[in-house]
Structure formats: C-alpha cells, structure tokens
Amino acid sequence: MKFHDLQLHPLLIKAVDELGYEEATPIQAQCIPEIRKGKDLVGQSGTGSGKTAAFGLPMLEVVQPKHGIQALILTPTRELCQQVTDSLKSFGRYVHVKTTAVYGGVGIGPQIDKLQHAEIVVGTPGRILDHLERRTLDLSRVKIFVLDEADKMLEMGFIEDVERIISQLPKQRQNLLFSATLPSTITQLIHKHLHHPVTVKTHIHVDRSLLRQIYYNVRPQEKFSLLVHLLKHKTEGLAMVFCATRRETDVVARNLQSNGVKAMAIHGGLSQNKRLHVLEQLKKEHIDVMVATDVAARGLDVKNISHVYNYDVPNTSDEYTHRIGRTARAGAEGDAVTLLTERDYDNFNNVLRDRSLHIERAEMPQHERAQFSRGHEGGHRGGHGGGHGSFRGHGSRHSGGRGASRGHRR
C-alpha cells in the first residue's frame, strides 16, 4: 500500500514524499487507519518496521499548534527518544507542530524552556518524572499516549515509573502500545490501561535468499581471534557485534581497536553525548563496527548493516531474530554470524527452538591469533574463557558457503 492511499493530511504526504517514502510498511498500513479512528492499539513489531511513522503520522494529524502538550511518547532509551523526536520533526515539518525530547544525562534547563512551547513530548521515564515533580511538565491536555518498546521498559525496570506517569494523564485519551514481545507483565498493563484495543502483529521477515545465518563452534581461547579475522577479511560494509554486558562490550571494542579494527562501543553506561557520537560515527562510516548491548541497540535503525555478529548468544529466539533483522534489508545481502563457545550452548538451544530459523555450521577458517587483554586482569593471546553446557542443535551440515570470500574490509 502506498502512503497516498492512506488518505493522510496533504501536508504530511508532502513531507513523506520529500523523505522518499512511497510504500507503507505492514505495520504502517495496518496501524494508521485504526489510529485515525481514535482506537486504542497494541502493535507487535520489531526495530526497523516503521512504527514511528505508524503512530506519528496520525498523531500529527490531530495535534494542534499552540494548544499545549497533547501527546506523550515514552521510550526506554535516550537514543530511541532522540530518534523518534527527529522522525516526528521530519514528518511534521509543514504542520507547525513542535516536538521536544526529554531525557536524562543532559541539562534540564533547556528542556524546561522547550516544554513551554511543545505540543508533542518524547521522553524517557526517569526524566519525565523529574519534570512532573518539578511541575515543569503539564500533561492535563494529553489526548494520545504512546508506550514504545514496552518489553524493553520491563527489562530495564521502568514499569513502576510508567505506571506513575500514566496516573498523571487524563482518563480520556487514546493509548498506543508497541512491543516486540508481549510478556505477562505487559499483557497486564494492556488489560489495565487500554480500552478494547485493536491488535496489530507483524513478523520480522528474514529473507533467507538474502540473509545467510551461520555459526562457528569455537574454543573459548579462539573466539576473539576469529572475530578479528572475520571482521578484517570476511566483512563488507558496516557490522554490529552484540555482547551480553556493558563490560564485555567495552572490552571487545577496546581490543578490536588495538587489533586495527575501527570499532566503538555503545551501551547504557555511556553518557548521552558519547552514545550519540558513536551513532554519528557509524552513520558517517567513520567506524566500521559498533559493539553493542541489546538494550542500547534496541530501537536504533542504522542503515547499511551488512553483518551482525553474535559474540555472546542471546537468551531467546526473539532476541536473536531482532538482532539479525538489522541486516539484509531493502534487497541487500547480509550475514548473521554466531560465535558459539561451550558457555553459550544453553542459550543457543533456546534460539533453535524456533524451527523457522536455519543456522548452518561453518568450517573454522585458518586465522592468526589476535592479542586480547582484559585490562587490569592482564592479557593473553586469543579469546576468553567460557562455562559449561551441552549443545543439542538441530542445525546443520558443515558449510563453507558463500561467506567464505566476501571481500576485505574497506
């Protein structure tokens, strides 16, 4: 379906046309008509599905300039907060609606000034509560409330804050909730606060003809050396490397740099300015690799990712699918590579419970050993240790496959 077919306001269509959007994504095509009817809605979709436009465009139709704050969007991370704000400003460039971002890690003074003139507020829970306590945020006129990435709100411990914020909203309002997964706590939230919601569910489509999924079964001491080899010799374009913890993210990024790979880490422990700097460096291709935690990467729609590396295996098939869905987009090829050590076997078995995933085992390439140091713990050559488990994969013939010679990193 084309955006013109959705019968949005002509000034919104004009902005969408200038941004180069023609075809609506499934989440947009299904959500926009229901939201325009004023219905509460639950949207289940992942990163990169286009949900900001799905709720943002119909929101911009009903919000009126100079009538106070009429819409509140809660996001779990500062990056997603800024990204949603930027998108709404782009979509609303001709309707004269002011959108402002409110998040922690930066001065509160400029935010207080901007809130006096805003009609849409995008914020993280902690800073929104700060403003409510200071009485610098008036929610009495809010008619649309959006809870974005609700499952990540839960993971990050924000649900109590969300409840406190909802208690400050007018009872008569439209509620829109978006979440990649719907755990029981989120389901309870839906039953409590949404009124007969429409449910829209879109699947992350993994194009198997374009996305190759492989894993290497490696000894712990070989893991980092293999990553360096693959990044240097088997990776074209930009890459994302996923680690389980903030500390591991920093350690891996630092060691990649010392081995000649242009990499930077992004996680919740960095200041807001540093996180935005990493994103800018990746988008401008000043670096080749972003090493990230799942939480920090959630909601970031970074273009032209050719490879996703699971340095640490995620806990669930849903999280795995969200990771790999960042590559092989818009008709481009991509690789999803998992580096599997003994400590990852249990998690990998969880991932493989999704029988729609086809992850083939790849033959270990010959590679040099890379220097790896954990800083104050001292360094050694190779990788790092693992734990115990048993891997019962249904996966896979050995495969050298198409990834064996994808060119050298630029």
Kinemage of the C-alpha trace (Angstrom):
@kinemage 1
@onewidth
@group {chain A} dominant
@subgroup {mainchain}
@vectorlist {calphas} color= white
{ca met a 1} P 0.000 0.000 0.000
{ca lys a 2} L 1.227 3.476 -0.885
{ca phe a 3} L 1.150 6.350 1.612
{ca his a 4} L -1.134 8.276 -0.751
{ca asp a 5} L -3.743 5.513 -0.334
{ca leu a 6} L -3.888 6.101 3.441
{ca gln a 7} L -5.592 9.487 2.875
{ca leu a 8} L -3.399 11.351 5.337
{ca his a 9} L -3.328 15.142 5.514
{ca pro a 10} L -1.781 16.596 2.315
{ca leu a 11} L 0.943 18.430 4.281
{ca leu a 12} L 2.015 15.130 5.882
{ca ile a 13} L 2.029 13.408 2.498
{ca lys a 14} L 4.175 16.247 1.157
{ca ala a 15} L 6.760 15.660 3.923
{ca val a 16} L 6.650 11.876 3.437
{ca asp a 17} L 7.198 12.299 -0.315
{ca glu a 18} L 10.203 14.552 0.275
{ca leu a 19} L 11.671 11.961 2.656
{ca gly a 20} L 11.480 9.424 -0.173
{ca tyr a 21} L 8.817 7.139 1.328
{ca glu a 22} L 6.365 5.634 -1.152
{ca glu a 23} L 5.244 2.224 0.099
{ca ala a 24} L 3.871 1.898 3.621
{ca thr a 25} L 5.338 -0.952 5.681
{ca pro a 26} L 2.915 -3.611 7.015
{ca ile a 27} L 2.800 -2.046 10.495
{ca gln a 28} L 2.060 1.377 8.964
{ca ala a 29} L -0.601 0.101 6.564
{ca gln a 30} L -2.432 -1.718 9.377
{ca cys a 31} L -1.994 0.763 12.239
{ca ile a 32} L -2.586 4.140 10.612
{ca pro a 33} L -6.274 3.572 9.668
{ca glu a 34} L -7.101 2.217 13.154
{ca ile a 35} L -5.283 5.031 14.968
{ca arg a 36} L -7.055 7.618 12.809
{ca lys a 37} L -10.370 6.151 14.042
{ca gly a 38} L -9.283 7.006 17.586
{ca lys a 39} L -8.960 3.399 18.744
{ca asp a 40} L -6.539 2.102 21.366
{ca leu a 41} L -3.972 -0.164 19.743
{ca val a 42} L -1.354 -2.782 20.537
{ca gly a 43} L 1.325 -3.063 17.843
{ca gln a 44} L 3.710 -6.014 17.948
{ca ser a 45} L 6.693 -5.335 15.724
{ca gly a 46} L 10.453 -5.068 15.804
{ca thr a 47} L 13.153 -2.499 15.158
{ca gly a 48} L 13.125 -1.072 11.651
{ca ser a 49} L 9.470 -1.945 10.988
{ca gly a 50} L 8.469 1.714 10.647
{ca lys a 51} L 6.344 2.019 13.778
{ca thr a 52} L 7.346 5.653 14.446
{ca ala a 53} L 5.537 6.695 11.277
{ca ala a 54} L 2.725 4.269 12.143
{ca phe a 55} L 1.814 6.234 15.268
{ca gly a 56} L 3.485 9.546 14.405
{ca leu a 57} L 1.633 10.425 11.204
{ca pro a 58} L -1.925 10.024 12.573
{ca met a 59} L -0.784 11.780 15.759
{ca leu a 60} L 0.430 14.784 13.778
{ca glu a 61} L -2.996 14.991 12.109
{ca val a 62} L -4.860 15.598 15.377
{ca val a 63} L -2.339 17.582 17.458
{ca gln a 64} L -2.982 21.322 17.130
{ca pro a 65} L -0.285 24.029 17.222
{ca lys a 66} L -0.210 26.335 20.268
{ca his a 67} L -2.690 24.226 22.265
{ca gly a 68} L -0.286 22.845 24.865
{ca ile a 69} L 1.126 19.319 25.195
{ca gln a 70} L -1.340 16.945 23.556
{ca ala a 71} L 0.768 13.804 23.039
{ca leu a 72} L 3.277 11.927 25.198
{ca ile a 73} L 5.562 9.176 23.891
{ca leu a 74} L 7.600 7.130 26.371
{ca thr a 75} L 10.751 5.360 25.158
{ca pro a 76} L 13.170 3.152 27.131
{ca thr a 77} L 16.434 4.655 25.854
{ca arg a 78} L 17.789 8.110 25.146
{ca glu a 79} L 18.810 7.141 21.609
{ca leu a 80} L 15.328 5.961 20.714
{ca cys a 81} L 13.910 9.109 22.320
{ca gln a 82} L 16.061 11.320 20.095
{ca gln a 83} L 15.414 9.174 17.032
{ca val a 84} L 11.617 9.330 17.465
{ca thr a 85} L 11.825 13.090 18.038
{ca asp a 86} L 13.868 13.606 14.864
{ca ser a 87} L 11.421 11.491 12.845
{ca leu a 88} L 8.388 13.397 14.108
{ca lys a 89} L 10.069 16.714 13.325
{ca ser a 90} L 10.717 15.472 9.781
{ca phe a 91} L 7.163 14.184 9.287
{ca gly a 92} L 5.638 17.326 10.811
{ca arg a 93} L 7.788 19.932 9.112
{ca tyr a 94} L 4.794 21.537 7.352
{ca val a 95} L 2.116 21.288 10.074
{ca his a 96} L 3.906 23.578 12.569
{ca val a 97} L 3.678 21.133 15.471
{ca lys a 98} L 6.604 21.318 17.913
{ca thr a 99} L 8.118 18.076 19.206
{ca thr a 100} L 10.688 18.066 22.006
{ca ala a 101} L 12.866 15.326 23.508
{ca val a 102} L 13.166 14.900 27.284
{ca tyr a 103} L 15.804 12.523 28.665
{ca gly a 104} L 18.455 12.301 31.350
{ca gly a 105} L 22.197 12.728 31.066
{ca val a 106} L 21.904 16.326 29.843
{ca gly a 107} L 20.931 19.621 31.492
{ca ile a 108} L 17.294 20.015 32.488
{ca gly a 109} L 17.177 23.803 31.974
{ca pro a 110} L 16.921 23.876 28.168
{ca gln a 111} L 14.260 21.147 28.333
{ca ile a 112} L 12.144 23.251 30.703
{ca asp a 113} L 12.257 26.130 28.211
{ca lys a 114} L 11.274 23.925 25.253
{ca leu a 115} L 8.410 22.284 27.142
{ca gln a 116} L 6.682 25.677 27.369
{ca his a 117} L 6.187 25.633 23.588
{ca ala a 118} L 5.830 21.913 22.771
{ca glu a 119} L 2.761 20.037 21.556
{ca ile a 120} L 4.385 16.570 21.494
{ca val a 121} L 6.815 15.303 24.147
{ca val a 122} L 9.035 12.255 23.645
{ca gly a 123} L 10.762 11.166 26.841
{ca thr a 124} L 12.385 8.516 28.973
{ca pro a 125} L 10.506 7.641 32.186
{ca gly a 126} L 13.056 8.952 34.700
{ca arg a 127} L 13.349 12.418 33.216
{ca ile a 128} L 9.596 12.688 32.625
{ca leu a 129} L 9.093 12.010 36.349
{ca asp a 130} L 11.726 14.650 37.151
{ca his a 131} L 9.713 17.228 35.238
{ca leu a 132} L 6.442 16.149 36.815
{ca glu a 133} L 7.941 16.525 40.294
{ca arg a 134} L 9.278 19.966 39.374
{ca arg a 135} L 5.895 20.887 37.876
{ca thr a 136} L 7.618 21.841 34.635
{ca leu a 137} L 5.532 19.397 32.568
{ca asp a 138} L 1.756 19.769 32.194
{ca leu a 139} L 0.062 16.575 30.975
{ca ser a 140} L -3.523 17.738 31.567
{ca arg a 141} L -4.232 18.162 27.834
{ca val a 142} L -2.687 14.901 26.605
{ca lys a 143} L -5.069 13.061 24.284
{ca ile a 144} L -2.641 10.489 22.831
{ca phe a 145} L -0.267 8.371 24.920
{ca val a 146} L 2.306 6.065 23.286
{ca leu a 147} L 4.345 3.445 25.132
{ca asp a 148} L 7.136 2.437 22.754
{ca glu a 149} L 9.300 -0.700 23.188
{ca ala a 150} L 7.200 -1.760 26.181
{ca asp a 151} L 9.068 -5.040 26.701
{ca lys a 152} L 12.359 -3.169 26.987
{ca met a 153} L 10.731 -0.869 29.540
{ca leu a 154} L 10.025 -4.010 31.542
{ca glu a 155} L 13.547 -5.409 31.120
{ca met a 156} L 15.084 -2.135 32.253
{ca gly a 157} L 12.885 -1.900 35.351
{ca phe a 158} L 10.800 1.076 34.219
{ca ile a 159} L 7.285 -0.356 34.558
{ca glu a 160} L 6.649 1.222 38.001
{ca asp a 161} L 7.774 4.580 36.617
{ca val a 162} L 5.466 4.103 33.632
{ca glu a 163} L 2.535 3.422 35.986
{ca arg a 164} L 3.310 6.606 37.930
{ca ile a 165} L 3.347 8.630 34.721
{ca ile a 166} L 0.089 7.084 33.462
{ca ser a 167} L -1.562 8.069 36.744
{ca gln a 168} L -0.859 11.726 35.847
{ca leu a 169} L -2.581 11.500 32.448
{ca pro a 170} L -6.195 12.439 31.685
{ca lys a 171} L -8.526 9.436 31.856
{ca gln a 172} L -9.979 10.248 28.437
{ca arg a 173} L -7.148 9.577 25.997
{ca gln a 174} L -6.061 7.279 23.194
{ca asn a 175} L -3.469 4.662 24.192
{ca leu a 176} L -0.991 3.106 21.771
{ca leu a 177} L 1.424 0.411 22.944
{ca phe a 178} L 4.219 -1.059 20.820
{ca ser a 179} L 6.307 -4.036 21.865
{ca ala a 180} L 8.380 -6.685 20.114
{ca thr a 181} L 7.169 -9.317 22.597
{ca leu a 182} L 4.218 -9.460 24.977
{ca pro a 183} L 5.286 -10.992 28.302
{ca ser a 184} L 2.645 -11.378 31.028
{ca thr a 185} L 3.521 -8.085 32.750
{ca ile a 186} L 2.943 -6.183 29.513
{ca thr a 187} L -0.308 -8.066 28.940
{ca gln a 188} L -1.459 -6.990 32.419
{ca leu a 189} L -0.540 -3.391 31.559
{ca ile a 190} L -2.645 -3.636 28.394
{ca his a 191} L -5.692 -5.004 30.262
{ca lys a 192} L -5.354 -2.307 32.913
{ca his a 193} L -4.927 0.787 30.761
{ca leu a 194} L -6.114 0.133 27.195
{ca his a 195} L -9.793 0.152 26.223
{ca his a 196} L -10.779 -2.620 23.777
{ca pro a 197} L -7.509 -2.278 21.846
{ca val a 198} L -7.029 -3.361 18.264
{ca thr a 199} L -4.064 -5.721 17.985
{ca val a 200} L -1.719 -5.487 15.014
{ca lys a 201} L 1.063 -8.050 14.751
{ca thr a 202} L 3.717 -8.031 12.063
{ca his a 203} L 6.533 -10.524 11.854
{ca ile a 204} L 10.139 -9.623 11.265
{ca his a 205} L 10.657 -11.126 7.866
{ca val a 206} L 14.020 -12.767 7.437
{ca asp a 207} L 14.641 -13.166 3.714
{ca arg a 208} L 16.564 -16.421 3.579
{ca ser a 209} L 17.598 -15.775 -0.011
{ca leu a 210} L 19.461 -12.657 1.146
{ca leu a 211} L 20.429 -13.397 4.769
{ca arg a 212} L 22.880 -16.180 5.482
{ca gln a 213} L 22.846 -17.483 9.055
{ca ile a 214} L 25.873 -19.442 10.236
{ca tyr a 215} L 27.635 -20.358 13.451
{ca tyr a 216} L 31.190 -21.315 14.326
{ca asn a 217} L 31.748 -23.751 17.177
{ca val a 218} L 34.927 -22.383 18.732
{ca arg a 219} L 37.097 -22.935 21.747
{ca pro a 220} L 36.892 -20.005 24.197
{ca gln a 221} L 40.513 -19.029 23.604
{ca glu a 222} L 39.858 -18.762 19.831
{ca lys a 223} L 36.704 -16.683 19.992
{ca phe a 224} L 38.147 -13.178 19.838
{ca ser a 225} L 40.800 -14.102 17.274
{ca leu a 226} L 38.087 -15.497 14.997
{ca leu a 227} L 36.046 -12.301 15.356
{ca val a 228} L 39.028 -10.174 14.349
{ca his a 229} L 39.709 -12.425 11.355
{ca leu a 230} L 36.086 -12.294 10.171
{ca leu a 231} L 35.833 -8.527 10.572
{ca lys a 232} L 39.076 -7.914 8.726
{ca his a 233} L 38.765 -10.463 5.930
{ca lys a 234} L 35.159 -11.604 5.511
{ca thr a 235} L 33.084 -8.478 6.130
{ca glu a 236} L 31.943 -5.825 3.691
{ca gly a 237} L 30.048 -2.745 4.794
{ca leu a 238} L 29.147 -1.957 8.391
{ca ala a 239} L 28.935 -4.534 11.167
{ca met a 240} L 27.258 -4.809 14.550
{ca val a 241} L 28.769 -7.025 17.261
{ca phe a 242} L 26.431 -7.966 20.118
{ca cys a 243} L 27.736 -8.658 23.622
{ca ala a 244} L 25.845 -9.677 26.755
{ca thr a 245} L 27.072 -6.999 29.176
{ca arg a 246} L 28.316 -3.415 29.202
{ca arg a 247} L 31.704 -4.538 30.455
{ca glu a 248} L 32.130 -7.128 27.708
{ca thr a 249} L 31.104 -4.510 25.151
{ca asp a 250} L 33.867 -2.156 26.321
{ca val a 251} L 36.468 -4.930 26.462
{ca val a 252} L 35.686 -6.247 22.973
{ca ala a 253} L 35.597 -2.769 21.402
{ca arg a 254} L 38.889 -1.783 23.010
{ca asn a 255} L 40.590 -4.973 21.856
{ca leu a 256} L 39.241 -4.625 18.327
{ca gln a 257} L 40.742 -1.137 18.178
{ca ser a 258} L 44.112 -2.440 19.370
{ca asn a 259} L 43.971 -5.029 16.580
{ca gly a 260} L 43.400 -2.449 13.864
{ca val a 261} L 39.596 -2.612 13.572
{ca lys a 262} L 37.739 0.716 13.611
{ca ala a 263} L 35.222 -0.096 16.332
{ca met a 264} L 33.328 1.747 19.072
{ca ala a 265} L 31.128 0.537 21.927
{ca ile a 266} L 27.611 1.693 22.753
{ca his a 267} L 25.755 0.796 25.945
{ca gly a 268} L 23.685 2.336 28.716
{ca gly a 269} L 26.704 3.189 30.838
{ca leu a 270} L 27.965 5.838 28.415
{ca ser a 271} L 26.996 9.490 28.658
{ca gln a 272} L 24.379 10.680 26.198
{ca asn a 273} L 26.902 12.707 24.220
{ca lys a 274} L 29.188 9.691 23.832
{ca arg a 275} L 26.332 7.474 22.683
{ca leu a 276} L 25.193 9.982 20.081
{ca his a 277} L 28.811 10.381 18.961
{ca val a 278} L 29.112 6.624 18.349
{ca leu a 279} L 25.926 6.643 16.261
{ca glu a 280} L 27.128 9.575 14.187
{ca gln a 281} L 30.495 7.901 13.589
{ca leu a 282} L 28.783 4.737 12.369
{ca lys a 283} L 26.244 6.528 10.185
{ca lys a 284} L 29.011 8.584 8.567
{ca glu a 285} L 31.067 5.368 8.180
{ca his a 286} L 33.979 6.802 10.159
{ca ile a 287} L 33.956 3.487 12.008
{ca asp a 288} L 33.230 0.031 10.611
{ca val a 289} L 31.949 -1.751 13.700
{ca met a 290} L 29.540 -0.898 16.511
{ca val a 291} L 29.839 -3.189 19.545
{ca ala a 292} L 26.568 -3.053 21.474
{ca thr a 293} L 24.363 -4.499 24.160
{ca asp a 294} L 20.811 -5.439 23.185
{ca val a 295} L 19.277 -2.677 25.288
{ca ala a 296} L 21.449 0.065 23.793
{ca ala a 297} L 20.858 -1.166 20.261
{ca arg a 298} L 17.083 -1.562 20.630
{ca gly a 299} L 15.219 0.984 18.567
{ca leu a 300} L 18.285 2.133 16.638
{ca asp a 301} L 17.598 1.954 12.931
{ca val a 302} L 21.089 2.071 11.429
{ca lys a 303} L 21.216 1.682 7.663
{ca asn a 304} L 23.558 -0.461 5.562
{ca ile a 305} L 24.458 -3.092 8.168
{ca ser a 306} L 25.917 -5.973 6.169
{ca his a 307} L 26.918 -8.255 9.064
{ca val a 308} L 25.580 -8.985 12.527
{ca tyr a 309} L 27.919 -10.892 14.862
{ca asn a 310} L 26.633 -12.604 17.983
{ca tyr a 311} L 29.765 -12.530 20.122
{ca asp a 312} L 27.555 -13.617 23.013
{ca val a 313} L 24.477 -15.671 22.123
{ca pro a 314} L 21.141 -14.084 23.131
{ca asn a 315} L 18.805 -15.800 25.588
{ca thr a 316} L 15.837 -16.244 23.258
{ca ser a 317} L 14.946 -16.771 19.614
{ca asp a 318} L 13.006 -13.481 19.643
{ca glu a 319} L 16.100 -11.527 20.653
{ca tyr a 320} L 18.164 -13.410 18.054
{ca thr a 321} L 15.627 -12.529 15.357
{ca his a 322} L 15.663 -8.864 16.356
{ca arg a 323} L 19.434 -8.807 16.137
{ca ile a 324} L 19.693 -10.439 12.732
{ca gly a 325} L 16.802 -8.379 11.372
{ca arg a 326} L 19.169 -5.419 11.213
{ca thr a 327} L 20.860 -6.758 8.098
{ca ala a 328} L 19.626 -7.990 4.683
{ca arg a 329} L 17.250 -5.045 4.367
{ca ala a 330} L 15.927 -3.298 1.287
{ca gly a 331} L 17.096 -6.049 -1.053
{ca ala a 332} L 20.695 -6.078 0.176
{ca glu a 333} L 22.510 -9.251 1.204
{ca gly a 334} L 23.639 -9.789 4.765
{ca asp a 335} L 25.266 -12.290 7.095
{ca ala a 336} L 24.312 -13.229 10.659
{ca val a 337} L 27.234 -14.960 12.362
{ca thr a 338} L 27.177 -16.572 15.802
{ca leu a 339} L 30.397 -17.386 17.648
{ca leu a 340} L 29.481 -20.361 19.785
{ca thr a 341} L 31.536 -21.483 22.776
{ca glu a 342} L 30.638 -24.024 25.416
{ca arg a 343} L 29.162 -21.441 27.754
{ca asp a 344} L 26.675 -20.414 25.047
{ca tyr a 345} L 25.178 -23.863 24.408
{ca asp a 346} L 22.105 -23.422 26.616
{ca asn a 347} L 21.220 -20.071 25.056
{ca phe a 348} L 21.786 -21.430 21.557
{ca asn a 349} L 19.427 -24.313 22.258
{ca asn a 350} L 16.817 -21.723 23.285
{ca val a 351} L 17.325 -19.890 19.981
{ca leu a 352} L 16.988 -23.108 17.970
{ca arg a 353} L 13.582 -23.827 19.477
{ca asp a 354} L 12.295 -21.567 16.716
{ca arg a 355} L 12.199 -24.108 13.909
{ca ser a 356} L 11.859 -21.396 11.268
{ca leu a 357} L 15.491 -20.422 11.849
{ca his a 358} L 18.045 -22.207 9.700
{ca ile a 359} L 21.503 -21.657 11.119
{ca glu a 360} L 24.226 -23.684 9.442
{ca arg a 361} L 27.533 -24.666 10.942
{ca ala a 362} L 30.529 -23.183 9.138
{ca glu a 363} L 34.018 -24.628 8.926
{ca met a 364} L 36.570 -22.802 11.024
{ca pro a 365} L 38.835 -20.721 8.754
{ca gln a 366} L 42.546 -20.539 9.309
{ca his a 367} L 43.311 -17.362 11.190
{ca glu a 368} L 46.046 -15.644 13.116
{ca arg a 369} L 45.838 -15.310 16.875
{ca ala a 370} L 44.920 -11.822 17.997
{ca gln a 371} L 46.103 -10.031 21.093
{ca phe a 372} L 43.388 -9.824 23.735
{ca ser a 373} L 43.585 -8.059 27.076
{ca arg a 374} L 41.049 -7.522 29.815
{ca gly a 375} L 42.971 -4.506 31.081
{ca his a 376} L 43.842 -4.801 34.755
{ca glu a 377} L 43.400 -8.575 34.571
{ca gly a 378} L 46.276 -8.843 32.145
{ca gly a 379} L 46.313 -10.034 28.570
{ca his a 380} L 46.704 -13.233 26.668
{ca arg a 381} L 46.535 -14.283 23.086
{ca gly a 382} L 43.293 -15.480 21.590
{ca gly a 383} L 39.976 -15.091 23.364
{ca his a 384} L 38.495 -15.654 26.770
{ca gly a 385} L 37.094 -18.409 28.894
{ca gly a 386} L 33.629 -19.911 28.939
{ca gly a 387} L 31.404 -22.046 31.084
{ca his a 388} L 29.711 -25.399 30.694
{ca gly a 389} L 26.671 -26.735 28.928
{ca ser a 390} L 25.608 -29.147 26.245
{ca phe a 391} L 24.623 -28.147 22.736
{ca arg a 392} L 21.854 -30.187 21.156
{ca gly a 393} L 21.498 -28.235 17.919
{ca his a 394} L 19.258 -29.431 15.102
{ca gly a 395} L 21.358 -27.290 12.798
{ca ser a 396} L 23.280 -28.232 10.310
{ca arg a 397} L 25.651 -29.562 7.872
{ca his a 398} L 29.128 -28.128 7.731
{ca ser a 399} L 29.205 -25.243 5.371
{ca gly a 400} L 31.983 -23.125 3.995
{ca gly a 401} L 29.289 -21.391 1.979
{ca arg a 402} L 29.026 -18.048 0.314
{ca gly a 403} L 30.559 -16.194 3.268
{ca ala a 404} L 33.964 -17.763 2.730
{ca ser a 405} L 35.066 -14.986 0.403
{ca arg a 406} L 33.075 -11.796 0.761
{ca gly a 407} L 35.965 -9.407 0.251
{ca his a 408} L 38.171 -7.366 2.526
{ca arg a 409} L 37.084 -4.602 4.831
{ca arg a 410} L 37.378 -1.170 3.332
